[in-house]
Amino acid sequence: MAAKSEWPELMGKPAEQARQQIGADFPEITVHVVPEDSMVTMDFNEQRVRLFVKDGKVVREPRRG
């Protein structure tokens, strides 16, 4: 079974709740919470998930990378 790579169910959820859920399911992943319009590097990192947030809520589908 392939590891989960996307979390559409976390859209609109509070950032801290989303971070905790991903961390509980995959403790090896580093979760970064960033403002929705932040500039970020384009490198792919299987052990990273970025949570793009606005007003404390997830506004883009979280995914590995």
RADA-V500457 format. One record per residue. OMEGA is omega in whole degrees, 0 to 359 (NA if undefined). Layout:
BEGIN
((OMEGA) (OMEGA))
END
This chain:
BEGIN
((180) (177) (179) (181) (180) (182) (181) (181) (180) (177) (178) (180) (174) (184) (182) (177) (179) (180) (181) (181) (179) (180) (179) (181) (185) (184) (180) (182) (172) (181) (178) (175) (183) (175) (189) (183) (181) (171) (179) (177) (182) (179) (180) (179) (183) (183) (182) (169) (175) (174) (177) (188) (171) (182) (176) (182) (179) (184) (173) (181) (178) (178) (176) (175) (NA))
END
